[in-house]
Amino acid sequence: MGTVSRRQILLGGTALFGASLMPGSNIIRGAIGEELPRPDYMIRAGFNENPYGPSRVALQAIVDSIKMSNLYGGDRRALSTLMGEIHNVPTDHISIGTGSGEILRTAGMLAAVADGSVVCADPTYHDLIRYAERAGSEIIRVPVDRETKHIDLNAIHRAIRRDTKCVYLANPNNPVPSIIEKNELRDFTLDVAKDRMVFIDEAYFEFVDNPDYASMMDLVRDGHDNIVVARTASKIHGLAGMRIGFGFAHPDLTQRINDAKTGAINLLGLNAAIASYKDQEFQEFTLRKNRESLDIVEGMLDETGATYVKSNANFTFIYTGRDIQELNAAFRAENIMVGRPFPPMTDWMRVSMAKPEEMRYFVQVYEKLLG
Ligand SMILES: Cc1ncc(COP(=O)(O)O)c(C=O)c1O
């Protein structure tokens, strides 16, 4: 390796290995055959974050806003107007939350306050469900399909009871990065939302590149009154720590959500989001890099014949046959943080996409521990 530093190898991996690195071929192993050294920092592949964010324009907006942080508020209307323009939805259909998590928890609370049960897939993202459960709702968990691990919409339909006040669907789901077929989801949503709230969580919407996928935003736009679509600035915009997210719904439901919310948006997050949503270039860059990382990881998984669910997001979900708690510790010892256990699939490992050069190192460690 001569005078090249360890950090350069990891962070400059594309330059060193890029020319000969064809994702999905055994050249990957050849290319890293040299043994990438352990990085001198922890690679974060456990939280579905954006490894590049915030963008430069968002950072500039944060810096410019710091001197105003003695002031209350900020221009919420500017962010609502921008989101309304981007999604072609009137601003009275938009709630801004401290992360989309606040919108999720509020919806969970509304279901609980109405003495209703909540139906969801299992496993799925926890925020709405956990909050509703703590507030008194019964949670009806419907296992994902045994074979595909995709959300089983028919089974969810069957599980709905008279007292069900909310059906929660993450699309793409998390920790399984699957999607629900668009026509099935549309029919389901229109039918089920006649009598109860259908909450479609689209936190990973921007990452999806799949002809079978569609957002349900147009149902909100068309005026249906029991449908919430949630989006977030945490993922593709890399603003997870700034806590900005959105709910899109009929104005009456938006009003109920806004009345029940308890958070207050902070000025830095608000201005960072305004800057970031105007910055198409950073979103495209993130998508390109995420695809590169997925190609490296899924290429290796295909090559080794591993069982995993093809990603529609910025993470993958791999069957390991091992206890994930133990595997977490083994990866940590190699300076990689992977996802926590996700019951009931505790022998599956969720791996979030870090930078491509970091995922090459992940591949090396995976092959050592699980190959
Ligand atoms: C499916 C899903 N929804 C919502 C969120 C919450 O995002 P935030 O509260 O940061 O907007 C996450 C975070 O990981 C997620 O995976």
The ligand as a MOL file (V3000), in Angstrom:
LIG
                    3D

  0  0  0     0  0            999 V3000
M  V30 BEGIN CTAB
M  V30 COUNTS 16 16 0 0 0
M  V30 BEGIN ATOM
M  V30 1 C -40.4860 4.1890 8.1930 0
M  V30 2 C -40.0230 5.3450 9.0060 0
M  V30 3 N -40.8710 6.3210 9.2830 0
M  V30 4 C -40.5240 7.3770 10.0200 0
M  V30 5 C -39.2500 7.4930 10.5140 0
M  V30 6 C -38.9580 8.6620 11.4170 0
M  V30 7 O -38.2790 9.6330 10.8040 0
M  V30 8 P -38.1720 11.0910 11.4320 0
M  V30 9 O -38.9160 11.1400 12.7190 0
M  V30 10 O -36.7330 11.3290 11.6110 0
M  V30 11 O -38.8010 11.9630 10.3940 0
M  V30 12 C -38.3090 6.5040 10.2510 0
M  V30 13 C -36.9480 6.6090 10.8090 0
M  V30 14 O -36.1270 5.7560 10.7380 0
M  V30 15 C -38.6990 5.4030 9.4800 0
M  V30 16 O -37.8650 4.4050 9.2190 0
M  V30 END ATOM
M  V30 BEGIN BOND
M  V30 1 1 1 2
M  V30 2 1 2 3
M  V30 3 2 2 15
M  V30 4 2 3 4
M  V30 5 1 4 5
M  V30 6 1 5 6
M  V30 7 2 5 12
M  V30 8 1 6 7
M  V30 9 1 7 8
M  V30 10 2 8 9
M  V30 11 1 8 10
M  V30 12 1 8 11
M  V30 13 1 12 13
M  V30 14 1 12 15
M  V30 15 2 13 14
M  V30 16 1 15 16
M  V30 END BOND
M  V30 END CTAB
M  END
